Amino acid sequence: MSTDGTGGTDGAGTADGRRPLVAILSGAGISTDSGIPDYRGPNGVWRKDPEAEKLVTYAYYMSDPQVRRRSWQMRLNGPALRARPNAAHEAVARLERSGVPVRVITQNVDGLHQMAGMPERKVLELHGTARAVVCTACSARSEMAEALRRVAAGDPDPACEECGGVLKSATVMFGEPLDPRVLGEAVAIARACEVFVAVGTSLQVQPAASLAGIAAGHGARLVIVNAEPTPYDALAERVVREPIGQALPALLRELAAG
């Protein structure tokens, strides 16, 4: 198992000449170079302000108007919707354009993979998207930008314009289940891929973290690119501790070269 960011995984094809299917599981660490802080790292949001977790916890959000107001202000003033893709996102999109079969499974809600050029249909957003809002009563869906315009205009807790229900971001909050269809597709990809790259994720949040074990259990070469140790490092063919913005483009160039 290589830990130096060099050597290890190559871009060889499969025995029948096919390009290997590459699954990329991305977590918050892939977006930190875009100015979006992670959650559980040494400088993560939850470590700096444990109360912030309430803002994305469904029970608190639905029961406490003050939590909702803080949540809307966090979105209005936060970096997520102003962020741009960085070198790591661009490297993933470049790999897909090279002809290698790529599927992205992301724990992120920032939409940066798609902004970098990954086709929408090849990105599974396990935790939803922060770029849309949904009504908790009638399920009407609309753009986050429009809701934030209402907040900026003085509405601290905008209600659904269709039915008056509580609006929330179209993300999976703590206490909400993942979309079973999206999770099912992610499990199918983990079982089918030949290479599984987990990048910028602590691999501690289930069921997303279990995808690494599923992939390794079905014979995929597991590569982990993350600053901190993860529970799945022992299963990995290669563990890379280098900065993601440098390490991931180099790794993906190797895969494209095959």
N, C-alpha and C positions, 0 to 999 in steps of 0.2 A: 504494500500500500504506500503510495507516494504522498508525502506531505509538503513537498517543496515547490509545488506549482509547476514542475517541469516533468516531462516524460509521463509514463503511465498509459493513459487512454489514448488510443490512436483512432484514425478514421476508417479503419478497414470495413469493407462491406460484409454482408452475410454470405454464407456458403453458396447461395444460389444467385449471387450477384446483386441482390437488392441493396439499396442504401438502408442502413439500420434506422428504425424508428427511434427518435430521440424525444423523450418526455422531459420537460423542464418544470420543476416545481419551484416557484419563486415566492419568497417571503419578503417581509419589510426591508431586509437588508439590501435588496437590489435597488430600492428607491431612495436610500439615504443620500446618495450622491446627487439626487434631484431636489434635495432640501426637505424631504419628508422624514421626520424622525421615526425610528423603530419603536417597539413597545417594550420588549423585554431585555434589551441589551444594557450594557453598563450605564448608558445615558438615555435609556428608554423612557417613554412617556409614563408608563405605569410606575417605574421606580422613582421618577421625579415628583409625580403627583398621583398618589394612589386614588384620590377622589375622582380623577379624570375617568377612571374605569366606569363610574356610574353613568357617565354621559353616553356610553355605548352599551349599557345594560338595559334590556327591554323592560323589565319590571320597574326599575327606577324611572326610565324615560316615560313610560305610559302613566305612571301614578303621580309624578311630581312635575308641575308646570315649570318650576325653577330649574330643574334638570334639563327640561326641553329648551328653555331659553338659553342656558349656558351652552347646550349642544349646538344650537343654531349660531351662536356667536363664535364658537370654536370653528365651525365650518366657514363662516363669513370671513374670519380673520386668519384662518389657518393656511398652510402652504399647499395643501393637496391639489386644489383645483387650478392653482397657478403654476404647478410644477411642469417641467418638460422632461422627456425621456433623456436618459444619460447613456454613456457608452455601453453599459451592460444590456439595457433594453435594445439598443440599436444592434448589438452583436447577435442577439436572439433573432431579430427580424432578418438580419443579413444571412444567418444560417438557413432560415426558411427559404429565402430567395435563391440560395445556392442550389436548391434541389433536394436537400436532405429533408425527409419527412419529420416535421417538428410539431409537437403539440405542447402548448403551455397550459399548465395548471397553476393558477395563482391564488395565493391567500390575500393578495392585495386588492384594494378597492379603488385604486387611483386611475386605472385605464391607461397607464403609460405604455404597456406592451402594444396596445392597439395604436396609440399615437405614434409609436416608433415604426409602425408598418406591418405588425403581425395581423393577418386577416382575422376578423371577428370570430369566424367559425372555428378557428384553430386555438382560441383562447377560452379556457373554462375559468370563470370567476367563482371560486368556491364560496367566497364571502360576499358576493354581490358587488355593487358598484356605488361609489359615492357621487357619481355624476347624474344620478336620477333620484327622485323621491317617490314614495308610494303611500297611499292612504291606508291606514290600518283598519278602516271600516269598510270601504267599498273597493279597495285594491286599485283605484285609479293611479296611473303612473304618469309622471311629467318630469321635466328637466329640473335638476338641482339649481341651475343658474337662475331660473325664474323664481323659485322659492327664495333664493338668497337676495334677489332684487326686492322682494317684498320685505324681507328682514331689514335690508339696508334702508328701505323707505320708512321704517318705523314699526313694522309688525313683528313683535318679538317671538311669537309662536304661531306662525301661519297655519291656518286650517285648510283642509281640502276644499277646493273651490267647487267640487262636484257635490259633496254631501255634508261638508262641515266637520268631517272626522279628523283625527289626529294624523298629521303627516310625519313621516320619518324618512331618513335616507334609505335608499334601496340596498342597504347593506344588511348582512346577517349580524344582528347584535348578540351579545352574550345573553343566553337564555332562549334564543331562537334556534330552531333546527336548520341544518343546511337543506338546500333544495335537493330532494332525493334523486331527481333526474341528473342534475349536474354532478353529484357525488358518484352516481352510478357510472357516468361516462368517464369520470376521473379514474375510478377503479379499473374499468375496462382498459384504459390507456396504460395504467401501471402494469397490468398483467401482460399487455401485448408488446411493450417497448423492449428494445434491445439495450438502450442506454437510458438511465434515469439520473438526471442532474438536479440535485436539491441545492438551491442557491439562496443565501440570505435568509434562511429560516432556521429557527431553533429546533424544529422538529419536536416540539413539545405539545402543540395544540392538536388534539384529535377531533375528528378522524383524519384530518389532512396529513398529519405526521405518519400515520400508518401506511400511506401510499409508498413511502420509501421501502418499508419492509415487504410490502406486497410485490413491488417490482423486483427486489433482490430475491425473494422467494420463488419468483417465476423465471429466474435466470438472467435478469438484466444486470448490466454492469452499473453499479451504484457509485456516483461521484458526488461528494458533498463539498460545496464551496461556502464556508461560513467562518466568521471570526472566532466564534465560541464553540466548544465541544457540543455535540448533539448525542442523543441516546442511540443513534444509528451509525455512529462512526465505525464501530467494530464490524459492521456488515459491508462497509464501503471498500471498493477496490482502490479508491483514491480519495484523500481528504486534503483540501486546499485551504490554507489559512491566509492567503494573500488578499489584499484589497480587491473587492469584487469588480470594480471598474477596470482593473488591469487583468485580473486572473480569468474572468469569464470570457472576454473577447479572445484571449490566447487559447483557452481550452476549446472554444467553439470553432476557432480556425483549424485546429487539429481535426475535429470531427468533419468539417467541410472538406478538408484536404483528401479524405479517403474517397 
